[in-house]
Structures are given as structure tokens and as C-alpha cells.
């Protein structure tokens, strides 16, 4: 008898929103989920938390995201970041909605639909041990608009971060598509084996430039004309090689030229993945075919040459794609931040490949190169 009562009560909870008078007494049916706990990262002289919040509307009626706050989970109520109005709209995407909603309607979430909010939280003091998300939503129209505030579960903040060596040697390396709130890598959600992930959350496409900002001399359709072609790619730490792929031919440089169809198997071109310990894997993509100097099971030392930079896979010109992740799937794992022991900041580009300005070298320690920095690594 007691069991029957429990089942009946559960049924009432889900039935009540259909009754207009009772619906106002219940909070909106909304899922708030953080798929990858934020880790403290450091770059450009500041620290930050980078993570995503998936917001799913589990009720039939649409609702609108009005404000979203990242709040310390330590009980002091400290607000770390507030997103509202246009700042909130710019921070979110609407996966699966095609065509994408107009800018001023992007925060309106229909029944059964989802928004992904991309957080980049600057820290002006030590990070809290955990954080929560406080979401303000509105429902209805005109005089019947109702507002509700929902607080999500606490999410642990991770402080343990890898300190690694350089993936390359020498100067003039542009951190194209590097860590930045709005880069394509940052927002590249890819579902693999039924689970969406952002393996490239902190990825960098390293392109080699001379002091004039040129990336090649001579014929732009020849890989050999590019300064990055054939440069040594280096192990960033001691580790064990776990996955390699070779034999994918190089592309002719250009935005649309691909030597093979791009699939989950070929997107990284020729690549190497190294297990560097503590659940971290270093991924090197687009290497030159036939240049790999390691195979699965090999133990490598930090600074060891593992292959040569090339232009294979989903690549427009010779460069090294590098990132750290928590698994061995090139796109089906979660990207992790890291810091280099040291590098030199030589300048910045306002945009990829354009408006680049050099400055006197500045030594950076225990930081990650940020988007469009031009850097030098120790030889």
C-alpha cells in the first residue's frame, strides 16, 4: 500500500504542470549540467576558469534565459561572473537548431531544446573549491510573464594542472585559434560514441611566421614553401605512446583542398598521442606522412622528436595542432588546460595572420600561450 502511494505521488508531480493554476507553484523543469569540471588555467598574466553549462528545457512551453551567474560554492555567495543581455547571448550556442536563431532570439529555448553556455571566468583572487550556477529564466508573454531563479548543483573546481615542455623549438610560432573565449576550437562540440565533448577546448594551431608576418616564401601551393613544413614536433613530457596514425597524404595548401575525405578517422591527419600520466594525453595532429619516429608502446622523453610538422587531415597549410585531453580519442575526449615551464612572448596578431605586431621579447613562466600570441620556445 505504501509503495502504491509513492507511485501515485510521483505521477502527480509530473502531471501538475498541465494545470495552469498549479504550474505557477513549481519551478521550471530545467536541467543544468556541467559536463567537464572547470580547471584553473593561467595565461596572459591572469588566471581563469573555462567550462560549459548545458541548459535543457524539459517542459513543453518555451522559456528564455535572462541571466546566468557563476557563484562561489563555498557559502560566501561571491559572484564570479554575471552574464546577461547581449553578453549572455554571445556566450551561448544552440546545438541542433538550424538555421541558427536570430541573435535577439538565441536565448529563447523551446520545449525539449538545449542551449550551451560557454564560460570564461576571470579570477582576481584564488579560485573557490567549487562553484554553482544561478539561472534566471522567464516564461510567458505580455502581462503573464513570470520569472524564476534556479540554482544548480555544486561543481568541483580542479587546481591540479600539467606543467609541460614545448611541443616545438625556435621562434615565430603563432598560436592560431589558441585559447580564447570565442575561438573555433573553444566551441567545437563533437559527439563521439553518443557523448558530446570538446577535446580542443585549449587547442592551438601553431603556424610559423617570420618577422614580417609571412608564413611562406615562394609558391603558396607547395608545402615546402612554408616555414613550418618539416619542423620537429617534440614530446612535451616523459610518457608512453598510445596511439599513432600515419600514411595520410599531405594536402595542397588552400582552404578547400583535402587529399582524403574528412572523417573521424582522418580529421587529425597523421597524429601521435602520448600518455603523459595522471589521466593526461598529449595530441599532435597534421604531421608529415612517413615522418613519425614513434609507435605504440614506445617510451619517450621530454624533448624527443616524435615526428615532423606537415599538412595532413583537416588542415589548410603546414602547422602543428596541439592539445591536452583526458582520453585517447582525438575528438571524443575533454580538453584540459596546461602551462609551459617557460616561453617568450614576441608579439600578437589582432586576427589570425593579420595585424601582427612584434615587441621586445618578454619571458613568460608557468603560463599557456593565448590566442594569436607570437611566441618562441627554447632551442
C-alpha positions in Angstrom: 0.0 0.0 0.0 2.8 2.4 0.9 4.5 1.6 -2.4 1.3 2.4 -4.4 1.0 5.8 -2.7 4.6 6.6 -3.6 4.0 5.8 -7.3 0.8 7.9 -7.3 2.5 10.9 -5.7 5.3 10.7 -8.3 2.7 10.8 -11.1 1.1 13.9 -9.6 4.4 15.8 -9.7 4.7 15.4 -13.5 1.0 15.9 -14.1 0.6 19.1 -12.2 2.4 21.4 -14.7 -0.5 20.7 -17.1 -2.8 22.6 -14.7 -2.5 26.3 -15.2 -3.1 27.2 -11.5 -0.6 24.6 -10.2 2.1 25.3 -12.7 3.0 28.7 -11.2 3.8 26.9 -7.9 6.5 24.7 -9.4 9.9 25.8 -10.7 10.6 25.3 -14.4 11.6 21.8 -15.4 15.2 22.7 -16.5 18.3 20.6 -16.5 21.6 22.4 -15.7 24.7 20.2 -16.3 28.4 20.8 -16.3 29.9 18.0 -18.4 33.6 18.8 -17.5 34.6 20.3 -14.2 36.5 23.6 -14.6 40.2 23.7 -14.1 42.2 26.8 -13.2 44.2 27.9 -16.2 46.8 30.7 -16.4 47.7 32.8 -19.4 48.5 36.4 -20.3 49.3 37.1 -16.7 45.9 36.1 -15.3 44.1 33.0 -14.1 40.6 31.9 -15.3 38.1 29.0 -15.2 36.9 27.6 -18.5 33.9 25.3 -18.7 30.4 24.9 -20.2 26.9 24.7 -18.8 24.3 22.7 -20.7 20.8 24.1 -20.1 17.9 21.9 -21.3 14.3 22.9 -21.2 12.4 19.8 -20.1 8.9 21.3 -20.3 6.7 21.8 -23.4 6.5 25.6 -23.1 9.4 27.8 -24.2 11.5 29.7 -21.7 14.1 32.5 -22.0 17.4 32.7 -20.3 17.6 36.1 -18.7 20.6 36.0 -16.5 23.3 33.4 -15.5 25.7 33.8 -12.7 28.8 31.7 -11.7 28.8 31.8 -7.9 31.3 30.5 -5.4 30.1 27.2 -3.9 31.9 27.9 -0.5 28.9 29.6 1.1 30.1 33.2 0.8 27.8 33.9 -2.1 30.6 35.6 -4.1 29.6 36.1 -7.7 32.5 35.3 -10.0 30.8 36.2 -13.3 27.4 37.5 -14.4 26.1 37.0 -18.0 23.1 38.9 -19.1 21.6 40.6 -22.1 23.9 40.6 -25.1 26.9 39.2 -23.1 24.8 36.1 -22.3 23.6 35.7 -25.9 27.2 35.9 -27.2 28.3 33.2 -24.7 25.8 30.6 -25.8 25.1 28.4 -28.8 22.1 26.4 -29.8 23.2 22.9 -30.9 21.0 21.2 -33.4 18.9 24.3 -34.2 19.1 25.1 -38.0 19.1 27.7 -39.2 20.6 29.3 -36.0 18.1 31.6 -34.2 18.5 35.3 -34.8 20.8 37.0 -32.2 17.9 38.5 -30.3 16.1 35.1 -30.1 19.0 32.9 -29.3 18.3 32.8 -25.5 14.7 31.6 -26.0 14.7 27.8 -25.6 11.8 25.8 -26.9 10.4 22.7 -25.2 12.9 19.8 -25.3 15.7 22.0 -26.7 19.1 22.9 -25.3 21.5 25.8 -25.0 25.2 25.5 -24.3 26.7 28.4 -22.4 30.5 28.8 -22.7 32.1 30.2 -19.6 35.4 32.0 -19.4 35.6 33.3 -15.8 38.5 35.6 -14.9 39.8 35.3 -11.4 41.0 38.2 -9.4 41.7 36.1 -6.3 42.2 32.3 -5.6 39.6 30.1 -7.2 36.9 28.7 -4.9 36.9 24.9 -4.2 33.6 24.7 -6.1 31.1 26.8 -7.9 27.4 26.8 -8.6 25.3 28.3 -11.4 22.4 30.6 -10.7 20.0 30.9 -13.6 17.2 33.4 -14.1 14.5 32.4 -16.6 11.3 33.9 -17.8 8.2 32.2 -19.1 5.0 33.5 -20.8 4.4 36.7 -22.7 3.0 40.2 -22.2 1.3 40.7 -18.8 1.7 37.0 -17.9 5.5 36.8 -17.9 6.8 35.0 -14.9 10.4 34.9 -13.6 12.1 32.1 -11.8 15.6 31.7 -10.3 17.2 28.2 -10.3 20.4 27.2 -8.6 22.4 24.2 -10.0 24.4 21.6 -8.1 27.9 22.4 -6.9 30.7 21.6 -9.3 34.2 20.9 -8.0 37.0 23.2 -9.3 40.2 21.4 -10.1 43.5 23.1 -9.4 45.9 20.3 -10.5 47.4 21.4 -13.8 50.1 19.9 -16.0 53.4 21.7 -16.3 54.9 20.7 -19.7 57.8 21.4 -22.0 57.4 22.9 -25.5 55.9 21.0 -28.5 58.3 22.9 -30.8 61.6 24.7 -30.9 62.5 28.2 -32.1 60.7 31.5 -32.6 57.9 32.9 -34.6 55.2 30.5 -33.6 51.7 32.0 -33.9 49.2 30.5 -31.5 46.4 30.5 -34.1 43.0 29.5 -32.9 44.6 29.4 -29.5 42.8 29.7 -26.1 40.3 32.4 -26.2 36.6 32.7 -25.3 35.4 32.8 -28.9 37.8 30.7 -30.9 36.5 27.9 -33.1 38.5 25.3 -31.1 36.8 26.6 -27.9 33.3 25.8 -29.1 33.9 22.7 -31.1 31.5 20.3 -29.5 31.7 16.9 -31.2 29.6 13.8 -30.2 31.6 10.6 -30.3 30.1 7.3 -29.1 27.0 9.2 -28.1 28.7 11.7 -25.8 29.4 15.3 -26.7 32.9 16.6 -25.8 35.2 19.5 -26.5 38.7 17.9 -27.0 40.0 21.1 -28.5 38.9 23.4 -25.6 42.5 24.7 -25.2 44.0 23.6 -28.5 46.5 25.6 -30.5 47.3 25.6 -34.3 51.0 26.5 -34.3 51.9 28.3 -37.6 55.5 29.5 -38.1 56.0 33.2 -39.2 59.0 35.3 -40.0 59.5 38.8 -38.5 57.5 40.3 -41.5 54.5 38.1 -40.7 55.0 35.8 -43.7 54.3 32.1 -43.4 55.9 31.0 -46.6 58.3 32.1 -49.4 57.7 31.1 -53.0 54.8 29.0 -54.3 51.9 29.1 -51.9 50.6 25.8 -53.3 53.7 23.9 -52.3 54.0 22.6 -48.7 57.8 23.0 -48.9 57.4 26.8 -49.2 56.0 27.1 -45.7 58.4 27.7 -42.7 56.5 25.1 -40.5 56.8 22.2 -43.0 59.2 19.5 -41.8 59.9 21.1 -38.4 60.5 18.8 -35.4 57.5 18.1 -33.2 58.6 17.4 -29.6 57.4 15.3 -26.7 56.2 17.8 -24.1 56.8 15.3 -21.2 58.1 11.8 -20.5 55.4 9.3 -21.4 54.2 6.3 -23.4 53.0 6.5 -27.0 49.5 5.0 -27.0 48.1 5.8 -30.5 49.6 6.8 -33.8 48.3 7.2 -37.3 50.4 7.5 -40.5 50.2 7.3 -44.3 47.6 10.0 -44.9 49.0 12.1 -47.8 49.5 15.8 -47.4 47.1 18.3 -48.8 47.8 21.0 -51.3 47.8 24.2 -49.3 44.5 26.0 -49.5 41.1 26.4 -47.7 39.3 23.7 -49.7 42.0 21.2 -50.7 41.9 17.9 -48.9 43.8 14.8 -50.0 41.3 12.4 -48.4 37.7 12.7 -47.3 37.5 14.1 -43.8 36.0 11.7 -41.2 36.6 11.0 -37.6 39.4 8.7 -38.7 41.2 11.3 -40.9 40.4 14.6 -39.4 43.7 14.7 -37.4 45.7 13.5 -40.4 48.8 11.7 -39.3 49.0 12.0 -35.5 50.6 10.9 -32.3 49.0 10.6 -28.8 51.3 10.3 -25.8 50.1 9.3 -22.3 52.0 11.7 -20.0 50.5 10.4 -16.8 47.7 11.4 -14.3 45.0 10.9 -16.9 46.5 13.4 -19.4 47.2 12.7 -23.1 49.2 15.0 -25.5 47.8 15.1 -29.0 49.9 16.1 -32.1 48.0 16.4 -35.4 48.6 17.0 -39.1 52.1 15.5 -39.1 54.0 14.8 -42.3 53.4 11.3 -43.7 56.2 8.9 -43.2 57.9 11.2 -40.6 56.6 9.5 -37.4 59.5 8.3 -35.3 57.5 6.5 -32.6 55.0 3.7 -32.4 52.5 2.5 -29.8 54.2 1.3 -26.7 57.4 3.4 -27.1 58.6 5.3 -24.1 59.6 8.8 -24.9 61.5 11.5 -23.1 60.6 15.2 -22.9 62.1 17.0 -25.8 62.4 13.9 -28.0 61.4 14.3 -31.7 58.2 12.3 -32.4 57.6 13.4 -36.0 57.7 16.3 -38.4 55.1 19.1 -38.9 53.0 18.7 -42.0 49.7 19.4 -43.7 47.6 16.2 -43.4 44.0 15.7 -42.5 41.7 18.7 -41.9 44.4 21.3 -42.5 44.8 24.2 -44.8 48.6 24.6 -44.6 51.6 23.1 -42.7 51.1 23.6 -39.0 51.0 21.7 -35.7 47.8 21.2 -33.9 48.5 20.5 -30.2 46.2 19.9 -27.2 46.0 18.0 -24.0 42.9 15.9 -23.2 41.7 13.4 -20.7 41.4 10.5 -23.1 42.9 8.9 -26.3 40.1 9.8 -28.7 41.3 12.8 -30.7 37.8 14.4 -30.6 35.9 12.3 -28.1 37.7 13.4 -25.0 37.7 16.5 -22.9 40.4 19.2 -23.4 42.5 20.2 -20.4 44.5 23.3 -19.7 48.2 23.2 -19.1 51.2 25.6 -18.6 54.6 25.6 -20.1 57.7 25.9 -18.0 58.8 28.9 -20.0 58.4 30.6 -23.3 59.0 34.1 -24.8 56.2 36.4 -25.9 57.3 38.1 -29.1 54.1 39.9 -30.1 50.5 39.5 -31.1 48.2 39.5 -34.0 44.8 41.3 -33.9 43.4 38.5 -36.0 44.8 35.2 -37.4 47.6 36.0 -39.9 46.8 39.8 -39.9 47.7 43.0 -38.0 50.6 41.3 -36.3 53.0 43.4 -34.2 56.3 42.4 -32.7 57.5 43.7 -29.3 60.7 43.2 -27.2 60.8 39.6 -26.1 59.1 39.0 -22.7 59.7 35.9 -20.7 56.6 34.1 -19.5 56.7 31.3 -17.0 54.0 28.8 -15.9 51.6 30.1 -18.5 49.7 28.9 -21.5 50.1 30.7 -24.8 46.9 32.5 -25.6 45.1 33.1 -28.9 47.1 34.9 -31.5 50.2 35.3 -29.4 53.5 35.0 -31.3 55.9 33.0 -29.1 59.4 31.5 -29.0 60.3 28.2 -27.4 63.8 27.3 -26.1 66.0 25.6 -28.7 
